[in-house]
Amino acid sequence: MSLSELRAKEVVNTLDGKRLGKVMDLEFDPHSGCVEALVVPGEFKVSHAIRGEKCGVVIPWQRICKIGENVILVQLDPEELENE
């Protein structure tokens, strides 16, 4: 599966049903080449926008339950999302 295919999929948290957005980036291990995490858009903060920073929520690969045709299901504690 390519990054462009992953970017077209909506990420949904199965613990609270919240839509987290679409994949905007990947994190991978440069030595093994394995994907370690997906990154979805985070909460918009004016302070980050002023500095030109992108906000993102990092979802560890182990938290992915299922990658379907149109959606990626993840399990994230809602409290984890508030701390990002």
LODRENVEX-204643 format. One line per field, with one value per residue (C-alpha): residue number from 1; residue in one letter; chain; x, y, z. Coordinates in steps of 0.05 Angstrom, whole numbers, plus 5000, padded with zeros to 4 digits. Example, Ala and Ser with C-alpha at 12.3 -4.5 7.8 and 13.67 -1.06 7.14 Angstrom:
resi = c(1 | 2)
resn = c(A | S)
chain = c(A | A)
u = c(5246 | 5273)
v = c(4910 | 4979)
w = c(5156 | 5143)
This chain:
resi = c(1 | 2 | 3 | 4 | 5 | 6 | 7 | 8 | 9 | 10 | 11 | 12 | 13 | 14 | 15 | 16 | 17 | 18 | 19 | 20 | 21 | 22 | 23 | 24 | 25 | 26 | 27 | 28 | 29 | 30 | 31 | 32 | 33 | 34 | 35 | 36 | 37 | 38 | 39 | 40 | 41 | 42 | 43 | 44 | 45 | 46 | 47 | 48 | 49 | 50 | 51 | 52 | 53 | 54 | 55 | 56 | 57 | 58 | 59 | 60 | 61 | 62 | 63 | 64 | 65 | 66 | 67 | 68 | 69 | 70 | 71 | 72 | 73 | 74 | 75 | 76 | 77 | 78 | 79 | 80 | 81 | 82 | 83 | 84)
resn = c(M | S | L | S | E | L | R | A | K | E | V | V | N | T | L | D | G | K | R | L | G | K | V | M | D | L | E | F | D | P | H | S | G | C | V | E | A | L | V | V | P | G | E | F | K | V | S | H | A | I | R | G | E | K | C | G | V | V | I | P | W | Q | R | I | C | K | I | G | E | N | V | I | L | V | Q | L | D | P | E | E | L | E | N | E)
chain = c(A | A | A | A | A | A | A | A | A | A | A | A | A | A | A | A | A | A | A | A | A | A | A | A | A | A | A | A | A | A | A | A | A | A | A | A | A | A | A | A | A | A | A | A | A | A | A | A | A | A | A | A | A | A | A | A | A | A | A | A | A | A | A | A | A | A | A | A | A | A | A | A | A | A | A | A | A | A | A | A | A | A | A | A)
u = c(5000 | 5027 | 5027 | 4978 | 4930 | 4937 | 4926 | 4858 | 4833 | 4796 | 4825 | 4772 | 4784 | 4744 | 4743 | 4701 | 4681 | 4716 | 4742 | 4814 | 4824 | 4863 | 4935 | 4982 | 5049 | 5085 | 5142 | 5189 | 5252 | 5309 | 5348 | 5294 | 5249 | 5188 | 5131 | 5127 | 5069 | 5017 | 5008 | 4940 | 4923 | 4922 | 4881 | 4892 | 4930 | 4942 | 5010 | 5033 | 5005 | 5042 | 5108 | 5092 | 5091 | 5047 | 5007 | 4998 | 4976 | 5024 | 4990 | 5037 | 5031 | 5013 | 4949 | 4922 | 4866 | 4847 | 4862 | 4800 | 4783 | 4761 | 4779 | 4834 | 4810 | 4854 | 4849 | 4871 | 4851 | 4816 | 4860 | 4922 | 4893 | 4883 | 4957 | 4982)
v = c(5000 | 5069 | 5133 | 5164 | 5106 | 5115 | 5190 | 5179 | 5140 | 5170 | 5151 | 5135 | 5121 | 5059 | 5078 | 5141 | 5140 | 5206 | 5219 | 5241 | 5262 | 5233 | 5210 | 5267 | 5234 | 5171 | 5158 | 5101 | 5069 | 5091 | 5027 | 4975 | 5016 | 4994 | 5042 | 5060 | 5109 | 5147 | 5222 | 5255 | 5329 | 5355 | 5409 | 5476 | 5525 | 5597 | 5598 | 5541 | 5574 | 5639 | 5600 | 5560 | 5494 | 5436 | 5402 | 5328 | 5269 | 5211 | 5143 | 5085 | 5027 | 4981 | 5022 | 5008 | 4956 | 4950 | 4984 | 4979 | 5002 | 5071 | 5077 | 5062 | 5040 | 5057 | 5050 | 5113 | 5135 | 5202 | 5230 | 5215 | 5259 | 5318 | 5316 | 5322)
w = c(5000 | 4982 | 5023 | 4974 | 4987 | 5062 | 5056 | 5025 | 5085 | 5145 | 5214 | 5267 | 5340 | 5360 | 5434 | 5426 | 5352 | 5338 | 5268 | 5273 | 5201 | 5143 | 5146 | 5133 | 5146 | 5167 | 5216 | 5201 | 5228 | 5182 | 5196 | 5184 | 5138 | 5178 | 5190 | 5264 | 5266 | 5227 | 5236 | 5231 | 5238 | 5309 | 5341 | 5308 | 5353 | 5333 | 5367 | 5322 | 5260 | 5276 | 5281 | 5218 | 5257 | 5236 | 5291 | 5287 | 5329 | 5325 | 5326 | 5341 | 5292 | 5349 | 5361 | 5291 | 5294 | 5220 | 5154 | 5111 | 5041 | 5064 | 5137 | 5187 | 5256 | 5315 | 5391 | 5427 | 5496 | 5488 | 5544 | 5501 | 5446 | 5494 | 5513 | 5441)
